[in-house]
Amino acid sequence: MEEKLAILGGNPVRKSLLPYGKQSIDDQDIQAVIDTLRSDFITTGPAISEFEKSVAAYVGAAYAVAFSNGTAALHAACFAAGIGRGDEVITTPLTFVASANCVLYSGGKPVFADVDPVTYNIDPRSIASLVTPKTKAIIPVDFTGQPADYDQIQAVADKHNLVVIEDAAHAIGAEYKGKKVGAFSDMTMFSFHPVKHITTGEGGVIVTNNRDYYDKLIMFRTHGITREPGGLLEKRHPWEYEMQFLGYNYRMTDIQAALGNSQLRKLDPFVEKRREYVKAYNAAFEKLDQVIIPAQLAGADSSYHLYIIQLAGPLKGLRREVFDALRAENIGVNVHYMPVHTQPYYKDRGYTRGLCPVAERIYEHIISLPLFPAMTTDDVSDVIRAVIKVTSYYGMNTEDSR
Ligand SMILES: *Cc1c(COP(=O)(O)O)cnc(C)c1O
């Protein structure tokens, strides 16, 4: 009855590789881009302001500023928060490197707090234990799309007067205690890379309710230059502009924003599809005692950028075998993420293994399964069949050999 694994010469569950994530682009999206290409503005035009207004309205924030990518947006947020030389910023190691690199760009020092073993999100108690007089900000990541524990995180931030920059690259459309992600932190970043919920090719946004942050973000995006009459600038001639600090060219084009405007209209159905597929995965995998399914905190409503299983019991030491076997079945599994502090660049700067034992342990046992709205229910069934096929094989065969 047991099927032979593809990695051992059997037939793979599917014929072609199913990637772990992929954009959904339709004719409406393509037409929106074409219309912009034919218009007067292909950058810094009306599609940008429409995109910023729509993102802000969607999440319930006062302001949004679009950037060339999410990493640039995080860099800008660190600038607006006043991060500079010697300042410490607390973030999670279980994330993409950009969440910590933005602190280095600003001359600050990333400090890694450990994660909660159940949600994999940054642990507020670990944050509290790492605050020093040099700490200026916290960058929590809404890992896989589940909002971090913001009641606790905000309490630490309030106590020590820290800025909260929420890395919500995974979490547009998610909710925390009935509020949309983007509505409550000092600044929140969304990414529009093609694997994320909606895409602009490359792109990012910071949303905020704070006018002062907004003004800084706008100028940081364009070389630190302002053309505003009155306000900051003493304008003597109509052609004058004033560079007030060293900013960057981090602008998004109207071509990207046009795609973003069209994609944003489909965000809710995209998130709904992800939630539907996660239900199917959960129902299939909660019966397997060698697989731990993602846990949701009460009050946190994930928008599911990623679906991560953790291998348990006899499968614990067999992540590489299970990973290779699933790839051989043509399931494009992945691993998110190698803890940032264990990257060679960080190791060379004194960050050591053992700094965040929970994150390091979880990393050894996790695998991300394919999840994106353009998957079909047949694709979902293929993933389920392959996971059951592979985990039951390795689960049984290792028990036999012990
Ligand atoms: C994708 C991602 C980023 C960076 O976004 P880009 O748009 O690719 O620059 C930052 N943080 C996390 C957690 C991400 O997943």
The ligand as an SDF file (V2000), in Angstrom:
LIG
                    3D

 15 15  0  0  0  0  0  0  0  0999 V2000
   10.4260   40.4440    2.0130 C   0  0  0  0  0  0  0  0  0  0  0  0
   10.8530   40.8770    3.3590 C   0  0  0  0  0  0  0  0  0  0  0  0
   11.5430   42.0850    3.5990 C   0  0  0  0  0  0  0  0  0  0  0  0
   12.1250   42.9330    2.5320 C   0  0  0  0  0  0  0  0  0  0  0  0
   11.2670   43.3480    1.5740 O   0  0  0  0  0  0  0  0  0  0  0  0
   11.8250   43.6560    0.0740 P   0  0  0  0  0  0  0  0  0  0  0  0
   10.6510   44.3150   -0.5500 O   0  0  0  0  0  0  0  0  0  0  0  0
   12.1600   42.3320   -0.5400 O   0  0  0  0  0  0  0  0  0  0  0  0
   13.0010   44.5530    0.1900 O   0  0  0  0  0  0  0  0  0  0  0  0
   11.7720   42.4480    4.9140 C   0  0  0  0  0  0  0  0  0  0  0  0
   11.3780   41.6930    5.9390 N   0  0  0  0  0  0  0  0  0  0  0  0
   10.7590   40.5090    5.7500 C   0  0  0  0  0  0  0  0  0  0  0  0
   10.3340   39.7170    6.9400 C   0  0  0  0  0  0  0  0  0  0  0  0
   10.4910   40.0520    4.4570 C   0  0  0  0  0  0  0  0  0  0  0  0
    9.8940   38.8720    4.2780 O   0  0  0  0  0  0  0  0  0  0  0  0
  1  2  1  0
  2  3  1  0
  2 14  2  0
  3  4  1  0
  3 10  2  0
  4  5  1  0
  5  6  1  0
  6  7  2  0
  6  8  1  0
  6  9  1  0
 10 11  1  0
 11 12  2  0
 12 13  1  0
 12 14  1  0
 14 15  1  0
M  END
$$$$
